[in-house]
Amino acid sequence: MVKKLTKHGNSWAVIIDKPLLKLLGINEKSKLELSVANGNLIIKPSAKKAKKSASEIDKIADRIMDKYEAVFKKLAKT
């Protein structure tokens, strides 16, 4: 597919057709990562980070505290 740049205010834009957007699972609210590799512009959906609930974070913190309890006690003494 060949595209031309389109003037958009003081910038230039590439219009992405709906079938491509659907294929990539992106929409107007999606964040995109732009990079350059070997002279090519690469546009891809930004990696989605799963949000952890408070209970999941508490469980992780408990595991860390259990694993490193002795280290934390030594640090607390200094």
Biopython code that builds the backbone (N, CA, C, O; Angstrom):
import numpy as np
from Bio.PDB.StructureBuilder import StructureBuilder

atoms = [
    (1, "MET", "N", (0.846, -1.167, 0.000)),
    (1, "MET", "CA", (0.000, 0.000, 0.000)),
    (1, "MET", "C", (0.897, 1.237, 0.000)),
    (1, "MET", "O", (1.824, 1.338, 0.803)),
    (2, "VAL", "N", (0.626, 2.143, -0.872)),
    (2, "VAL", "CA", (1.386, 3.384, -0.977)),
    (2, "VAL", "C", (0.514, 4.525, -0.473)),
    (2, "VAL", "O", (-0.658, 4.625, -0.838)),
    (3, "LYS", "N", (1.085, 5.383, 0.367)),
    (3, "LYS", "CA", (0.362, 6.519, 0.936)),
    (3, "LYS", "C", (1.143, 7.797, 0.695)),
    (3, "LYS", "O", (2.364, 7.773, 0.539)),
    (4, "LYS", "N", (0.431, 8.911, 0.666)),
    (4, "LYS", "CA", (1.055, 10.233, 0.596)),
    (4, "LYS", "C", (0.823, 10.937, 1.916)),
    (4, "LYS", "O", (-0.161, 10.679, 2.608)),
    (5, "LEU", "N", (1.735, 11.826, 2.259)),
    (5, "LEU", "CA", (1.557, 12.639, 3.452)),
    (5, "LEU", "C", (0.476, 13.681, 3.201)),
    (5, "LEU", "O", (0.317, 14.170, 2.082)),
    (6, "THR", "N", (-0.261, 14.012, 4.249)),
    (6, "THR", "CA", (-1.328, 14.999, 4.177)),
    (6, "THR", "C", (-1.000, 16.119, 5.159)),
    (6, "THR", "O", (-0.603, 15.845, 6.291)),
    (7, "LYS", "N", (-1.158, 17.367, 4.747)),
    (7, "LYS", "CA", (-0.905, 18.502, 5.624)),
    (7, "LYS", "C", (-1.945, 18.518, 6.734)),
    (7, "LYS", "O", (-3.144, 18.411, 6.477)),
    (8, "HIS", "N", (-1.472, 18.654, 7.986)),
    (8, "HIS", "CA", (-2.364, 18.682, 9.146)),
    (8, "HIS", "C", (-1.829, 19.767, 10.084)),
    (8, "HIS", "O", (-0.946, 19.502, 10.900)),
    (9, "GLY", "N", (-2.361, 20.987, 9.971)),
    (9, "GLY", "CA", (-1.839, 22.120, 10.746)),
    (9, "GLY", "C", (-0.425, 22.423, 10.290)),
    (9, "GLY", "O", (-0.182, 22.620, 9.099)),
    (10, "ASN", "N", (0.512, 22.462, 11.233)),
    (10, "ASN", "CA", (1.920, 22.696, 10.898)),
    (10, "ASN", "C", (2.693, 21.400, 10.713)),
    (10, "ASN", "O", (3.916, 21.415, 10.572)),
    (11, "SER", "N", (1.985, 20.283, 10.715)),
    (11, "SER", "CA", (2.631, 18.973, 10.611)),
    (11, "SER", "C", (2.135, 18.237, 9.373)),
    (11, "SER", "O", (1.310, 18.738, 8.609)),
    (12, "TRP", "N", (2.662, 17.044, 9.206)),
    (12, "TRP", "CA", (2.238, 16.165, 8.120)),
    (12, "TRP", "C", (1.721, 14.877, 8.736)),
    (12, "TRP", "O", (2.222, 14.437, 9.771)),
    (13, "ALA", "N", (0.725, 14.272, 8.108)),
    (13, "ALA", "CA", (0.085, 13.076, 8.656)),
    (13, "ALA", "C", (-0.022, 11.989, 7.597)),
    (13, "ALA", "O", (-0.050, 12.257, 6.396)),
    (14, "VAL", "N", (-0.079, 10.762, 8.080)),
    (14, "VAL", "CA", (-0.355, 9.615, 7.227)),
    (14, "VAL", "C", (-1.731, 9.102, 7.630)),
    (14, "VAL", "O", (-1.972, 8.834, 8.807)),
    (15, "ILE", "N", (-2.622, 8.964, 6.677)),
    (15, "ILE", "CA", (-3.956, 8.452, 6.947)),
    (15, "ILE", "C", (-3.902, 6.931, 6.893)),
    (15, "ILE", "O", (-3.438, 6.349, 5.913)),
    (16, "ILE", "N", (-4.384, 6.294, 7.962)),
    (16, "ILE", "CA", (-4.388, 4.833, 8.034)),
    (16, "ILE", "C", (-5.819, 4.353, 7.809)),
    (16, "ILE", "O", (-6.732, 4.749, 8.533)),
    (17, "ASP", "N", (-6.010, 3.514, 6.822)),
    (17, "ASP", "CA", (-7.336, 3.019, 6.465)),
    (17, "ASP", "C", (-7.921, 2.125, 7.568)),
    (17, "ASP", "O", (-7.189, 1.467, 8.307)),
    (18, "LYS", "N", (-9.257, 2.117, 7.659)),
    (18, "LYS", "CA", (-9.959, 1.347, 8.687)),
    (18, "LYS", "C", (-9.573, -0.131, 8.711)),
    (18, "LYS", "O", (-9.390, -0.678, 9.798)),
    (19, "PRO", "N", (-9.441, -0.807, 7.565)),
    (19, "PRO", "CA", (-9.067, -2.224, 7.635)),
    (19, "PRO", "C", (-7.724, -2.453, 8.347)),
    (19, "PRO", "O", (-7.566, -3.430, 9.079)),
    (20, "LEU", "N", (-6.773, -1.559, 8.131)),
    (20, "LEU", "CA", (-5.482, -1.687, 8.820)),
    (20, "LEU", "C", (-5.636, -1.433, 10.310)),
    (20, "LEU", "O", (-5.049, -2.142, 11.129)),
    (21, "LEU", "N", (-6.426, -0.421, 10.666)),
    (21, "LEU", "CA", (-6.659, -0.123, 12.075)),
    (21, "LEU", "C", (-7.297, -1.321, 12.774)),
    (21, "LEU", "O", (-6.912, -1.689, 13.884)),
    (22, "LYS", "N", (-8.271, -1.917, 12.108)),
    (22, "LYS", "CA", (-8.962, -3.078, 12.674)),
    (22, "LYS", "C", (-8.002, -4.257, 12.815)),
    (22, "LYS", "O", (-8.011, -4.953, 13.830)),
    (23, "LEU", "N", (-7.184, -4.476, 11.802)),
    (23, "LEU", "CA", (-6.218, -5.568, 11.825)),
    (23, "LEU", "C", (-5.246, -5.423, 12.992)),
    (23, "LEU", "O", (-4.883, -6.411, 13.629)),
    (24, "LEU", "N", (-4.824, -4.180, 13.271)),
    (24, "LEU", "CA", (-3.874, -3.912, 14.348)),
    (24, "LEU", "C", (-4.552, -3.774, 15.714)),
    (24, "LEU", "O", (-3.883, -3.764, 16.747)),
    (25, "GLY", "N", (-5.872, -3.668, 15.710)),
    (25, "GLY", "CA", (-6.590, -3.507, 16.973)),
    (25, "GLY", "C", (-6.379, -2.139, 17.602)),
    (25, "GLY", "O", (-6.321, -2.020, 18.826)),
    (26, "ILE", "N", (-6.264, -1.105, 16.773)),
    (26, "ILE", "CA", (-6.060, 0.242, 17.296)),
    (26, "ILE", "C", (-7.203, 1.149, 16.861)),
    (26, "ILE", "O", (-7.911, 0.869, 15.893)),
    (27, "ASN", "N", (-7.366, 2.245, 17.602)),
    (27, "ASN", "CA", (-8.381, 3.233, 17.263)),
    (27, "ASN", "C", (-7.825, 4.634, 17.548)),
    (27, "ASN", "O", (-6.626, 4.793, 17.777)),
    (28, "GLU", "N", (-8.691, 5.637, 17.531)),
    (28, "GLU", "CA", (-8.220, 7.019, 17.690)),
    (28, "GLU", "C", (-7.645, 7.288, 19.079)),
    (28, "GLU", "O", (-6.951, 8.288, 19.264)),
    (29, "LYS", "N", (-7.909, 6.433, 20.049)),
    (29, "LYS", "CA", (-7.388, 6.618, 21.408)),
    (29, "LYS", "C", (-6.114, 5.817, 21.664)),
    (29, "LYS", "O", (-5.484, 5.974, 22.709)),
    (30, "SER", "N", (-5.734, 4.966, 20.725)),
    (30, "SER", "CA", (-4.570, 4.109, 20.909)),
    (30, "SER", "C", (-3.281, 4.922, 20.892)),
    (30, "SER", "O", (-3.148, 5.896, 20.152)),
    (31, "LYS", "N", (-2.338, 4.497, 21.726)),
    (31, "LYS", "CA", (-1.002, 5.093, 21.692)),
    (31, "LYS", "C", (-0.151, 4.244, 20.763)),
    (31, "LYS", "O", (-0.224, 3.016, 20.781)),
    (32, "LEU", "N", (0.649, 4.911, 19.958)),
    (32, "LEU", "CA", (1.484, 4.218, 18.980)),
    (32, "LEU", "C", (2.951, 4.498, 19.250)),
    (32, "LEU", "O", (3.315, 5.587, 19.693)),
    (33, "GLU", "N", (3.784, 3.516, 18.983)),
    (33, "GLU", "CA", (5.230, 3.673, 19.087)),
    (33, "GLU", "C", (5.790, 3.856, 17.687)),
    (33, "GLU", "O", (5.503, 3.063, 16.790)),
    (34, "LEU", "N", (6.586, 4.901, 17.497)),
    (34, "LEU", "CA", (7.239, 5.145, 16.219)),
    (34, "LEU", "C", (8.734, 4.947, 16.386)),
    (34, "LEU", "O", (9.324, 5.425, 17.355)),
    (35, "SER", "N", (9.342, 4.252, 15.454)),
    (35, "SER", "CA", (10.787, 4.043, 15.484)),
    (35, "SER", "C", (11.301, 3.958, 14.060)),
    (35, "SER", "O", (10.531, 3.849, 13.105)),
    (36, "VAL", "N", (12.607, 4.010, 13.939)),
    (36, "VAL", "CA", (13.243, 3.909, 12.629)),
    (36, "VAL", "C", (14.245, 2.764, 12.683)),
    (36, "VAL", "O", (15.059, 2.683, 13.603)),
    (37, "ALA", "N", (14.179, 1.883, 11.696)),
    (37, "ALA", "CA", (15.122, 0.770, 11.601)),
    (37, "ALA", "C", (15.496, 0.580, 10.141)),
    (37, "ALA", "O", (14.629, 0.391, 9.288)),
    (38, "ASN", "N", (16.777, 0.631, 9.863)),
    (38, "ASN", "CA", (17.281, 0.444, 8.497)),
    (38, "ASN", "C", (16.611, 1.377, 7.499)),
    (38, "ASN", "O", (16.309, 0.976, 6.374)),
    (39, "GLY", "N", (16.378, 2.620, 7.908)),
    (39, "GLY", "CA", (15.783, 3.596, 7.008)),
    (39, "GLY", "C", (14.282, 3.458, 6.840)),
    (39, "GLY", "O", (13.694, 4.129, 5.991)),
    (40, "ASN", "N", (13.649, 2.604, 7.629)),
    (40, "ASN", "CA", (12.196, 2.406, 7.551)),
    (40, "ASN", "C", (11.524, 2.973, 8.786)),
    (40, "ASN", "O", (12.019, 2.819, 9.903)),
    (41, "LEU", "N", (10.398, 3.628, 8.579)),
    (41, "LEU", "CA", (9.579, 4.098, 9.684)),
    (41, "LEU", "C", (8.692, 2.947, 10.128)),
    (41, "LEU", "O", (7.979, 2.353, 9.319)),
    (42, "ILE", "N", (8.738, 2.634, 11.423)),
    (42, "ILE", "CA", (7.937, 1.553, 11.974)),
    (42, "ILE", "C", (6.921, 2.165, 12.932)),
    (42, "ILE", "O", (7.281, 2.885, 13.864)),
    (43, "ILE", "N", (5.656, 1.870, 12.689)),
    (43, "ILE", "CA", (4.572, 2.338, 13.543)),
    (43, "ILE", "C", (3.873, 1.104, 14.086)),
    (43, "ILE", "O", (3.399, 0.265, 13.320)),
    (44, "LYS", "N", (3.810, 0.992, 15.418)),
    (44, "LYS", "CA", (3.151, -0.166, 16.009)),
    (44, "LYS", "C", (2.407, 0.246, 17.271)),
    (44, "LYS", "O", (2.751, 1.240, 17.910)),
    (45, "PRO", "N", (1.389, -0.521, 17.622)),
    (45, "PRO", "CA", (0.661, -0.212, 18.851)),
    (45, "PRO", "C", (1.601, -0.267, 20.045)),
    (45, "PRO", "O", (2.471, -1.135, 20.125)),
    (46, "SER", "N", (1.421, 0.657, 20.962)),
    (46, "SER", "CA", (2.218, 0.675, 22.179)),
    (46, "SER", "C", (1.876, -0.544, 23.008)),
    (46, "SER", "O", (0.720, -0.962, 23.073)),
    (47, "ALA", "N", (2.887, -1.111, 23.640)),
    (47, "ALA", "CA", (2.653, -2.284, 24.481)),
    (47, "ALA", "C", (1.721, -1.907, 25.617)),
    (47, "ALA", "O", (1.931, -0.912, 26.311)),
    (48, "LYS", "N", (0.698, -2.712, 25.794)),
    (48, "LYS", "CA", (-0.257, -2.456, 26.869)),
    (48, "LYS", "C", (0.278, -3.066, 28.149)),
    (48, "LYS", "O", (0.677, -4.230, 28.184)),
    (49, "LYS", "N", (0.278, -2.265, 29.196)),
    (49, "LYS", "CA", (0.715, -2.748, 30.495)),
    (49, "LYS", "C", (-0.521, -3.087, 31.315)),
    (49, "LYS", "O", (-1.424, -2.268, 31.488)),
    (50, "ALA", "N", (-0.534, -4.292, 31.805)),
    (50, "ALA", "CA", (-1.664, -4.707, 32.631)),
    (50, "ALA", "C", (-1.589, -4.016, 33.978)),
    (50, "ALA", "O", (-0.541, -4.005, 34.624)),
    (51, "LYS", "N", (-2.696, -3.444, 34.395)),
    (51, "LYS", "CA", (-2.744, -2.786, 35.697)),
    (51, "LYS", "C", (-2.982, -3.846, 36.762)),
    (51, "LYS", "O", (-3.807, -4.744, 36.592)),
    (52, "LYS", "N", (-2.255, -3.728, 37.853)),
    (52, "LYS", "CA", (-2.411, -4.673, 38.939)),
    (52, "LYS", "C", (-3.328, -4.073, 40.001)),
    (52, "LYS", "O", (-3.289, -2.874, 40.274)),
    (53, "SER", "N", (-4.140, -4.921, 40.582)),
    (53, "SER", "CA", (-5.036, -4.474, 41.636)),
    (53, "SER", "C", (-4.246, -4.307, 42.935)),
    (53, "SER", "O", (-3.118, -4.786, 43.049)),
    (54, "ALA", "N", (-4.838, -3.633, 43.899)),
    (54, "ALA", "CA", (-4.180, -3.416, 45.189)),
    (54, "ALA", "C", (-3.860, -4.740, 45.861)),
    (54, "ALA", "O", (-2.806, -4.876, 46.482)),
    (55, "SER", "N", (-4.749, -5.716, 45.749)),
    (55, "SER", "CA", (-4.501, -7.012, 46.394)),
    (55, "SER", "C", (-3.332, -7.739, 45.731)),
    (55, "SER", "O", (-2.562, -8.417, 46.410)),
    (56, "GLU", "N", (-3.195, -7.603, 44.411)),
    (56, "GLU", "CA", (-2.057, -8.226, 43.716)),
    (56, "GLU", "C", (-0.752, -7.576, 44.150)),
    (56, "GLU", "O", (0.256, -8.257, 44.342)),
    (57, "ILE", "N", (-0.775, -6.271, 44.301)),
    (57, "ILE", "CA", (0.427, -5.543, 44.739)),
    (57, "ILE", "C", (0.784, -5.946, 46.163)),
    (57, "ILE", "O", (1.960, -6.128, 46.477)),
    (58, "ASP", "N", (-0.231, -6.088, 47.039)),
    (58, "ASP", "CA", (0.014, -6.527, 48.412)),
    (58, "ASP", "C", (0.656, -7.916, 48.441)),
    (58, "ASP", "O", (1.570, -8.160, 49.229)),
    (59, "LYS", "N", (0.185, -8.818, 47.591)),
    (59, "LYS", "CA", (0.747, -10.172, 47.542)),
    (59, "LYS", "C", (2.216, -10.134, 47.105)),
    (59, "LYS", "O", (3.055, -10.845, 47.657)),
    (60, "ILE", "N", (2.509, -9.307, 46.120)),
    (60, "ILE", "CA", (3.890, -9.179, 45.640)),
    (60, "ILE", "C", (4.769, -8.602, 46.746)),
    (60, "ILE", "O", (5.876, -9.088, 46.978)),
    (61, "ALA", "N", (4.280, -7.572, 47.424)),
    (61, "ALA", "CA", (5.036, -6.957, 48.516)),
    (61, "ALA", "C", (5.285, -7.963, 49.634)),
    (61, "ALA", "O", (6.381, -8.000, 50.194)),
    (62, "ASP", "N", (4.289, -8.777, 49.966)),
    (62, "ASP", "CA", (4.455, -9.803, 50.999)),
    (62, "ASP", "C", (5.536, -10.809, 50.619)),
    (62, "ASP", "O", (6.356, -11.190, 51.455)),
    (63, "ARG", "N", (5.537, -11.243, 49.349)),
    (63, "ARG", "CA", (6.563, -12.197, 48.895)),
    (63, "ARG", "C", (7.960, -11.578, 49.004)),
    (63, "ARG", "O", (8.907, -12.248, 49.416)),
    (64, "ILE", "N", (8.085, -10.316, 48.640)),
    (64, "ILE", "CA", (9.383, -9.637, 48.720)),
    (64, "ILE", "C", (9.820, -9.511, 50.179)),
    (64, "ILE", "O", (10.981, -9.754, 50.507)),
    (65, "MET", "N", (8.888, -9.132, 51.047)),
    (65, "MET", "CA", (9.220, -8.989, 52.462)),
    (65, "MET", "C", (9.664, -10.329, 53.045)),
    (65, "MET", "O", (10.639, -10.385, 53.795)),
    (66, "ASP", "N", (8.955, -11.413, 52.704)),
    (66, "ASP", "CA", (9.325, -12.742, 53.204)),
    (66, "ASP", "C", (10.700, -13.153, 52.697)),
    (66, "ASP", "O", (11.518, -13.675, 53.454)),
    (67, "LYS", "N", (10.944, -12.921, 51.439)),
    (67, "LYS", "CA", (12.201, -13.359, 50.821)),
    (67, "LYS", "C", (13.405, -12.590, 51.360)),
    (67, "LYS", "O", (14.471, -13.169, 51.566)),
    (68, "TYR", "N", (13.238, -11.289, 51.591)),
    (68, "TYR", "CA", (14.371, -10.440, 51.964)),
    (68, "TYR", "C", (14.267, -9.901, 53.391)),
    (68, "TYR", "O", (14.842, -8.857, 53.699)),
    (69, "GLU", "N", (13.540, -10.600, 54.260)),
    (69, "GLU", "CA", (13.333, -10.129, 55.625)),
    (69, "GLU", "C", (14.652, -9.865, 56.356)),
    (69, "GLU", "O", (14.812, -8.825, 56.996)),
    (70, "ALA", "N", (15.583, -10.796, 56.262)),
    (70, "ALA", "CA", (16.871, -10.642, 56.954)),
    (70, "ALA", "C", (17.634, -9.425, 56.445)),
    (70, "ALA", "O", (18.246, -8.702, 57.231)),
    (71, "VAL", "N", (17.601, -9.199, 55.152)),
    (71, "VAL", "CA", (18.299, -8.051, 54.557)),
    (71, "VAL", "C", (17.680, -6.756, 55.057)),
    (71, "VAL", "O", (18.393, -5.822, 55.423)),
    (72, "PHE", "N", (16.349, -6.699, 55.072)),
    (72, "PHE", "CA", (15.666, -5.486, 55.530)),
    (72, "PHE", "C", (15.970, -5.206, 57.005)),
    (72, "PHE", "O", (16.125, -4.048, 57.394)),
    (73, "LYS", "N", (16.055, -6.253, 57.822)),
    (73, "LYS", "CA", (16.376, -6.066, 59.244)),
    (73, "LYS", "C", (17.776, -5.485, 59.412)),
    (73, "LYS", "O", (17.989, -4.587, 60.227)),
    (74, "LYS", "N", (18.745, -6.011, 58.623)),
    (74, "LYS", "CA", (20.112, -5.496, 58.683)),
    (74, "LYS", "C", (20.163, -4.030, 58.243)),
    (74, "LYS", "O", (20.857, -3.216, 58.853)),
    (75, "LEU", "N", (19.432, -3.705, 57.193)),
    (75, "LEU", "CA", (19.404, -2.322, 56.711)),
    (75, "LEU", "C", (18.773, -1.395, 57.742)),
    (75, "LEU", "O", (19.191, -0.245, 57.881)),
    (76, "ALA", "N", (17.785, -1.879, 58.454)),
    (76, "ALA", "CA", (17.099, -1.050, 59.440)),
    (76, "ALA", "C", (18.000, -0.710, 60.612)),
    (76, "ALA", "O", (17.809, 0.316, 61.265)),
    (77, "LYS", "N", (18.981, -1.559, 60.886)),
    (77, "LYS", "CA", (19.913, -1.335, 62.006)),
    (77, "LYS", "C", (20.953, -0.268, 61.683)),
    (77, "LYS", "O", (21.517, 0.329, 62.600)),
    (78, "THR", "N", (21.219, -0.016, 60.417)),
    (78, "THR", "CA", (22.270, 0.952, 60.054)),
    (78, "THR", "C", (21.749, 2.344, 59.939)),
    (78, "THR", "O", (22.509, 3.265, 59.642)),
]
sb = StructureBuilder()
sb.init_structure("model")
sb.init_model(0)
sb.init_chain("A")
sb.init_seg("    ")
for serial, (resi, resn, name, xyz) in enumerate(atoms, 1):
    if name == "N":
        sb.init_residue(resn, " ", resi, " ")
    sb.init_atom(name, np.array(xyz, "f"), 0.0, 1.0, " ", f" {name:<3s}", serial, name[0])
structure = sb.get_structure()
